Amino acid sequence: MTSATLMTPARSSSAAGGPPSRPAARAAERSYVRALVVLDTTVLIVAVLVGYVARFGDELPRGAEIPYVVVAPGLVLAWLVSLKALRCYDDRVLGYGADEYRRVSSASLRLAGGIAIAGYIFDVGVSRGFLGISVAVGTLGLEVARFTARKSLHRARSRGSGWSRKVLVVGDTAHVLELVHTLRREPYAGYQVVGACIPDALLAPVPQRLGDVPVVGSFRGIPEAATAIGADTVAVTASGELTATRLRRLGWQLEGTGVDLVVAPALTDVAGPRIHTRPVAGLPLIHVEAPEFRGARKLVKGLVDRSAAFLALTVLLPLLAVIAAAIRLDSRGPVMFRQTRVGQGGREFGVWKFRTMVVNADALLTELSTRNETDGLMFKMRDDPRVTRIGRLLRKWSLDELPQLVNVLLGQMSLVGPRPPLPSEVARYDGDVARRLLVKPGMTGLWQVSGRSDLSWEDGIRLDLYYVENWSLAADLTILWKTFGAVLNSRGAY
């Protein structure tokens, strides 16, 4: 960790270009929630109409004890109340993480169960077909609507607009800088750091900056500092001075101020399903499950990989033949390119690709080494002169990697996993980087859907290690889905 750099002077957050005030941030949050309520209401009305038409068509139901002109609006209203009761509009779950989706599904299922129980107790008949179709369509529609709204919010946040939480970070300088770096790495999460409070001993007589973050106070005036800069969240990271008693008193001081208190443990790049909180004697202990590298889930992953690879090769065979012919006509040399890569456990294997470079590409690499456009151990060059005309097109759409389906079928690779490294790269691995070899390399991965060649070596390694530690079948499906968008966008493909 780079040592903290203190600079002077700090500009007031209220100056031009500073973060919006707490009332403005709250107004933006309320605006987003109102839009979400309107969106949810629209989805539910459509779902109830679909349920009615699917069950009754254009006929009025006969013998109904309660007319459906009352049942339908009542169902929509009860659904919205259920969403509100399960805090589906709470700013703590909106826009990030899986909790929002879980709460929406839970609210819908509880509503259906409540209606069924009430109908049995009060002997009121509501068509089970109407209710079942409405709940199924409504739940799916709500999840899609929430996903769409979240993506819109993420795009706005990435542009520097949209509703975000203003964060005052509290802790020792090194830990503050680390937390700031982590929060800024994912701006779409909606945490905008607007200031920091550090230990009294590190404060100078004049205002300071910690990197580019203004230091607005010490540990003795955290609530006042949060109010002064318009922060709505105080994020506490590690510090020897912030004892349990002092942290509890800080929570008391923030009561009634509208400022949330969050504690950031010294734990990063661990997915939520691996983290469990266990209160012991009033102390919340965080239990971190070990990564899973074998067992039933691994067997299922391997079965899915090979089945999908076989199916894809069968369907794509005509396309593969067309690509092979185009390569043969474009430049002299073989159609396929086989390169030694390192797989799971350090075992070497030959990865297959369509040839996209001239035949003497390796010989030209020495001459081009000074023009490397990335850091770390990989060579990347946006306008690499070794790439052929058809090769540039294949790389843009990632079609050159389709033969790797053979490697997946042979069990050497997975559909999703870390990037397969060269032996020369592995020979220079140090420290944690070697953990990439604990799982099979993949045709796609977090690196593929996060920028590909535009990523730095450090970011690529971080994403690969995150996948190794937190992989799951659900995450694989998500990455595969995002891969289609990344390929169509072609960002970082060169």
Secondary structure, DSSP 8 states (H G I E B T S, - for coil): -----EES----TTSTT----HHHHHHHHHHHHHHHHHHHHHHHHHHHHHHHHHHHTTS--SS-SS-HHHHHHHHHHHHHHHHHHTTTT-TTTTTSSSHHHHHHHHHHHHHHHHHHHHHHHTT----HHHHHHHHHHHHHHHHHHHHHHHHHHHHHHHTT-S--EEEEEES-HHHHHHHHHHHHH-GGG-EEEEEEE--GGG--SS-EEETTEEEEE-GGGHHHHHHHHT-SEEEE---TT--HHHHHHHHHHTTTTT-EEEE--S--S--GGGEEEEEETTEEEEEE-----SSHHHHHHHHHHHHHHHHHHHHHHHHHHHHHHHHHHHSSS-SEEEEEEE-GGG-EEEEEEE--B-TTHHHHHHHHGGG--S-TT----TT-TTB-HHHHHHHHTTGGGTTHHHHHHTTSSEEESS----HHHHHT--GGGGGGGGS--EEE-TTTTTTGGGS-HHHHHHHHHHHHHH--HHHHHHHHHHHHHHHHHTTT--
